[in-house]
């Protein structure tokens, strides 16, 4: 069975602003990103040639180019090396974790409210996360985007685009090949504004909001960090 079966069904997106071909290409990009950002278990490793072939067949674009760079590395790595690298960059480092609400709310009570709201948003569009999945995990948000399209489907990604940009910066600093996946995603999102760049700079320096001391490796913020969502963006 193809690894693409990991993507769960949902109602088709409505009011799609792109042509059918463009919508299908964009959905495939989101689908590939969702799969490749998951833990590289045996199933994902076995499907690597299939995924690389799908990437190679994409029309030329900055997003496709970054995906191709990643798959070259992924195919060449031994399974244990891929697994160790994934755990190191995503599970052991706060600055490059894949849970988006952390960058907006930190380890505060507001984060729980945000997670609940995101889960309700998915449910309102006829989609449920799998048991044990947090709705803000980036591969989950990408899966939703692949299914529902650029309007409601990509809204969580746009809402958390500053956090996504910070993850990319952290992976770039580590020279992790996963930086290419985040670069691919950023190529599909709105370009950063001056406010976006300043918010990411402040977040990198101060860390997210905190209710307790001890958010490592972030230092204790001296001032309230710039918001990670654009207050003028209603989405």
ROMARTI-89120 format. One record per residue (C-alpha): residue in one letter; z, x negated, y negated; residue number from 1. Coordinates in nm, 3 decimals. Example, Ala and Ser with C-alpha at 12.3 -4.5 7.8 and 13.67 -1.06 7.14 Angstrom:
% residues 2
(node 'A' (0.780 -1.230 0.450) 1)
(node 'S' (0.714 -1.367 0.106) 2)
***
This chain:
% residues 235
(node 'X' (0.000 0.000 0.000) 1)
(node 'X' (-0.093 -0.136 -0.344) 2)
(node 'X' (0.183 -0.257 -0.571) 3)
(node 'X' (0.041 -0.024 -0.834) 4)
(node 'X' (0.212 0.255 -0.638) 5)
(node 'X' (0.536 0.140 -0.803) 6)
(node 'X' (0.421 0.331 -1.108) 7)
(node 'X' (0.559 0.682 -1.075) 8)
(node 'X' (0.354 0.992 -1.167) 9)
(node 'X' (0.403 1.190 -1.484) 10)
(node 'X' (0.222 1.455 -1.681) 11)
(node 'X' (-0.090 1.320 -1.854) 12)
(node 'X' (-0.057 1.219 -2.218) 13)
(node 'X' (-0.191 1.461 -2.479) 14)
(node 'X' (-0.364 1.404 -2.811) 15)
(node 'X' (-0.489 1.062 -2.702) 16)
(node 'X' (-0.638 0.897 -3.015) 17)
(node 'X' (-0.844 0.641 -2.822) 18)
(node 'X' (-1.163 0.687 -2.625) 19)
(node 'X' (-1.110 0.739 -2.251) 20)
(node 'X' (-1.221 0.384 -2.179) 21)
(node 'X' (-0.993 0.233 -2.443) 22)
(node 'X' (-0.700 0.445 -2.326) 23)
(node 'X' (-0.752 0.337 -1.965) 24)
(node 'X' (-0.772 -0.031 -2.063) 25)
(node 'X' (-0.458 -0.009 -2.274) 26)
(node 'X' (-0.272 0.175 -1.998) 27)
(node 'X' (-0.373 -0.093 -1.748) 28)
(node 'X' (-0.246 -0.366 -1.980) 29)
(node 'X' (0.090 -0.190 -2.009) 30)
(node 'X' (0.098 -0.134 -1.633) 31)
(node 'X' (0.031 -0.500 -1.559) 32)
(node 'X' (0.296 -0.611 -1.807) 33)
(node 'X' (0.546 -0.373 -1.650) 34)
(node 'X' (0.484 -0.514 -1.303) 35)
(node 'X' (0.474 -0.881 -1.401) 36)
(node 'X' (0.800 -0.854 -1.598) 37)
(node 'X' (0.985 -0.732 -1.290) 38)
(node 'X' (1.183 -0.964 -1.066) 39)
(node 'X' (0.930 -1.163 -0.857) 40)
(node 'X' (1.041 -1.038 -0.517) 41)
(node 'X' (0.838 -1.071 -0.198) 42)
(node 'X' (0.637 -0.756 -0.271) 43)
(node 'X' (0.536 -0.876 -0.616) 44)
(node 'X' (0.454 -1.222 -0.479) 45)
(node 'X' (0.231 -1.070 -0.211) 46)
(node 'X' (0.048 -0.866 -0.473) 47)
(node 'X' (-0.003 -1.162 -0.709) 48)
(node 'X' (-0.370 -1.213 -0.616) 49)
(node 'X' (-0.440 -0.842 -0.670) 50)
(node 'X' (-0.271 -0.851 -1.008) 51)
(node 'X' (-0.450 -1.171 -1.111) 52)
(node 'X' (-0.783 -1.015 -1.015) 53)
(node 'X' (-0.703 -0.708 -1.226) 54)
(node 'X' (-0.621 -0.936 -1.519) 55)
(node 'X' (-0.944 -1.132 -1.471) 56)
(node 'X' (-1.145 -0.808 -1.485) 57)
(node 'X' (-1.001 -0.703 -1.821) 58)
(node 'X' (-1.235 -0.709 -2.122) 59)
(node 'X' (-1.169 -1.011 -2.347) 60)
(node 'X' (-0.883 -0.961 -2.592) 61)
(node 'X' (-0.577 -1.154 -2.714) 62)
(node 'X' (-0.355 -0.946 -2.485) 63)
(node 'X' (-0.574 -1.014 -2.182) 64)
(node 'X' (-0.591 -1.385 -2.264) 65)
(node 'X' (-0.212 -1.417 -2.266) 66)
(node 'X' (-0.191 -1.227 -1.937) 67)
(node 'X' (-0.442 -1.464 -1.779) 68)
(node 'X' (-0.240 -1.767 -1.887) 69)
(node 'X' (0.067 -1.622 -1.720) 70)
(node 'X' (-0.105 -1.535 -1.393) 71)
(node 'X' (-0.240 -1.891 -1.362) 72)
(node 'X' (0.119 -2.018 -1.366) 73)
(node 'X' (0.249 -1.737 -1.145) 74)
(node 'X' (-0.004 -1.800 -0.869) 75)
(node 'X' (0.071 -2.171 -0.857) 76)
(node 'X' (0.449 -2.148 -0.830) 77)
(node 'X' (0.642 -2.142 -0.501) 78)
(node 'X' (0.833 -1.819 -0.449) 79)
(node 'X' (1.177 -1.978 -0.493) 80)
(node 'X' (1.069 -2.146 -0.818) 81)
(node 'X' (0.950 -1.815 -0.964) 82)
(node 'X' (1.272 -1.640 -0.863) 83)
(node 'X' (1.498 -1.913 -1.004) 84)
(node 'X' (1.307 -1.924 -1.330) 85)
(node 'X' (1.322 -1.546 -1.372) 86)
(node 'X' (1.698 -1.537 -1.318) 87)
(node 'X' (1.749 -1.827 -1.555) 88)
(node 'X' (1.556 -1.686 -1.848) 89)
(node 'X' (1.626 -1.313 -1.815) 90)
(node 'X' (1.958 -1.272 -1.634) 91)
(node 'X' (2.160 -1.570 -1.757) 92)
(node 'X' (2.064 -1.573 -2.127) 93)
(node 'X' (2.149 -1.302 -2.377) 94)
(node 'X' (1.879 -1.409 -2.620) 95)
(node 'X' (1.602 -1.333 -2.372) 96)
(node 'X' (1.744 -1.041 -2.175) 97)
(node 'X' (1.509 -0.749 -2.119) 98)
(node 'X' (1.739 -0.461 -2.225) 99)
(node 'X' (1.605 -0.352 -2.562) 100)
(node 'X' (1.899 -0.151 -2.697) 101)
(node 'X' (2.118 -0.462 -2.681) 102)
(node 'X' (1.924 -0.618 -2.968) 103)
(node 'X' (1.970 -0.309 -3.182) 104)
(node 'X' (2.329 -0.216 -3.096) 105)
(node 'X' (2.486 -0.511 -2.913) 106)
(node 'X' (2.771 -0.434 -2.675) 107)
(node 'X' (2.894 -0.138 -2.877) 108)
(node 'X' (2.950 0.229 -2.811) 109)
(node 'X' (2.634 0.308 -3.006) 110)
(node 'X' (2.434 0.143 -2.732) 111)
(node 'X' (2.551 0.401 -2.477) 112)
(node 'X' (2.438 0.678 -2.708) 113)
(node 'X' (2.100 0.509 -2.751) 114)
(node 'X' (2.055 0.476 -2.375) 115)
(node 'X' (2.131 0.845 -2.328) 116)
(node 'X' (1.886 0.943 -2.603) 117)
(node 'X' (1.613 0.728 -2.448) 118)
(node 'X' (1.667 0.880 -2.103) 119)
(node 'X' (1.650 1.229 -2.254) 120)
(node 'X' (1.327 1.137 -2.430) 121)
(node 'X' (1.171 1.029 -2.101) 122)
(node 'X' (1.289 1.349 -1.936) 123)
(node 'X' (1.146 1.563 -2.217) 124)
(node 'X' (0.804 1.419 -2.131) 125)
(node 'X' (0.840 1.501 -1.762) 126)
(node 'X' (0.943 1.155 -1.643) 127)
(node 'X' (1.255 1.021 -1.474) 128)
(node 'X' (1.363 0.662 -1.421) 129)
(node 'X' (1.445 0.549 -1.069) 130)
(node 'X' (1.806 0.535 -0.954) 131)
(node 'X' (1.985 0.235 -1.098) 132)
(node 'X' (1.726 0.167 -1.369) 133)
(node 'X' (1.842 0.158 -1.730) 134)
(node 'X' (1.591 0.331 -1.956) 135)
(node 'X' (1.584 0.043 -2.205) 136)
(node 'X' (1.476 -0.220 -1.950) 137)
(node 'X' (1.147 -0.350 -2.085) 138)
(node 'X' (0.949 -0.304 -1.760) 139)
(node 'X' (1.069 0.060 -1.752) 140)
(node 'X' (0.963 0.118 -2.115) 141)
(node 'X' (0.625 -0.038 -2.036) 142)
(node 'X' (0.583 0.187 -1.733) 143)
(node 'X' (0.650 0.490 -1.952) 144)
(node 'X' (0.396 0.361 -2.206) 145)
(node 'X' (0.134 0.316 -1.934) 146)
(node 'X' (0.179 0.675 -1.820) 147)
(node 'X' (0.217 0.861 -2.148) 148)
(node 'X' (-0.017 0.671 -2.381) 149)
(node 'X' (0.001 0.520 -2.728) 150)
(node 'X' (0.168 0.821 -2.894) 151)
(node 'X' (0.496 0.923 -2.726) 152)
(node 'X' (0.461 0.664 -2.452) 153)
(node 'X' (0.466 0.362 -2.680) 154)
(node 'X' (0.722 0.501 -2.924) 155)
(node 'X' (1.017 0.318 -2.757) 156)
(node 'X' (0.824 -0.010 -2.776) 157)
(node 'X' (0.742 0.040 -3.144) 158)
(node 'X' (1.102 0.136 -3.213) 159)
(node 'X' (1.228 -0.185 -3.056) 160)
(node 'X' (0.946 -0.416 -3.161) 161)
(node 'X' (1.181 -0.646 -3.351) 162)
(node 'X' (1.393 -0.700 -3.041) 163)
(node 'X' (1.075 -0.767 -2.843) 164)
(node 'X' (0.973 -1.025 -3.101) 165)
(node 'X' (1.312 -1.196 -3.069) 166)
(node 'X' (1.274 -1.213 -2.689) 167)
(node 'X' (0.936 -1.377 -2.741) 168)
(node 'X' (1.086 -1.634 -2.978) 169)
(node 'X' (1.360 -1.715 -2.726) 170)
(node 'X' (1.109 -1.757 -2.442) 171)
(node 'X' (0.888 -1.968 -2.665) 172)
(node 'X' (1.183 -2.196 -2.745) 173)
(node 'X' (1.242 -2.232 -2.369) 174)
(node 'X' (0.870 -2.296 -2.312) 175)
(node 'X' (0.884 -2.029 -2.043) 176)
(node 'X' (0.550 -1.903 -1.912) 177)
(node 'X' (0.693 -1.553 -1.955) 178)
(node 'X' (0.637 -1.602 -2.328) 179)
(node 'X' (0.272 -1.519 -2.258) 180)
(node 'X' (0.367 -1.172 -2.134) 181)
(node 'X' (0.567 -1.100 -2.449) 182)
(node 'X' (0.282 -1.238 -2.661) 183)
(node 'X' (0.044 -1.005 -2.478) 184)
(node 'X' (0.266 -0.708 -2.553) 185)
(node 'X' (0.307 -0.804 -2.919) 186)
(node 'X' (-0.071 -0.818 -2.950) 187)
(node 'X' (-0.073 -0.447 -2.863) 188)
(node 'X' (0.198 -0.347 -3.111) 189)
(node 'X' (0.176 -0.315 -3.490) 190)
(node 'X' (0.169 -0.655 -3.664) 191)
(node 'X' (0.503 -0.766 -3.811) 192)
(node 'X' (0.589 -0.684 -4.169) 193)
(node 'X' (0.791 -0.907 -4.398) 194)
(node 'X' (1.089 -0.683 -4.321) 195)
(node 'X' (1.030 -0.733 -3.947) 196)
(node 'X' (1.025 -1.111 -3.982) 197)
(node 'X' (1.341 -1.114 -4.192) 198)
(node 'X' (1.522 -0.883 -3.949) 199)
(node 'X' (1.433 -1.105 -3.654) 200)
(node 'X' (1.540 -1.417 -3.845) 201)
(node 'X' (1.878 -1.262 -3.925) 202)
(node 'X' (1.926 -1.137 -3.572) 203)
(node 'X' (1.853 -1.482 -3.430) 204)
(node 'X' (2.110 -1.630 -3.666) 205)
(node 'X' (2.384 -1.364 -3.651) 206)
(node 'X' (2.334 -1.178 -3.325) 207)
(node 'X' (2.348 -0.800 -3.279) 208)
(node 'X' (2.635 -0.581 -3.403) 209)
(node 'X' (2.962 -0.637 -3.220) 210)
(node 'X' (3.287 -0.451 -3.164) 211)
(node 'X' (3.454 -0.750 -3.001) 212)
(node 'X' (3.459 -1.126 -3.050) 213)
(node 'X' (3.293 -1.337 -2.781) 214)
(node 'X' (2.924 -1.252 -2.773) 215)
(node 'X' (2.786 -1.579 -2.637) 216)
(node 'X' (2.560 -1.756 -2.710) 217)
(node 'X' (2.558 -1.574 -3.043) 218)
(node 'X' (2.806 -1.669 -3.305) 219)
(node 'X' (3.029 -1.408 -3.467) 220)
(node 'X' (2.825 -1.232 -3.734) 221)
(node 'X' (2.956 -1.274 -4.086) 222)
(node 'X' (2.753 -0.985 -4.223) 223)
(node 'X' (2.590 -0.678 -4.073) 224)
(node 'X' (2.257 -0.789 -3.920) 225)
(node 'X' (1.936 -0.641 -4.052) 226)
(node 'X' (1.840 -0.328 -3.856) 227)
(node 'X' (1.600 -0.383 -3.570) 228)
(node 'X' (1.411 -0.065 -3.634) 229)
(node 'X' (1.211 0.001 -3.946) 230)
(node 'X' (1.401 0.265 -4.150) 231)
(node 'X' (1.067 0.386 -4.281) 232)
(node 'X' (0.921 0.426 -3.931) 233)
(node 'X' (1.011 0.774 -3.801) 234)
(node 'X' (0.888 0.701 -3.448) 235)
***
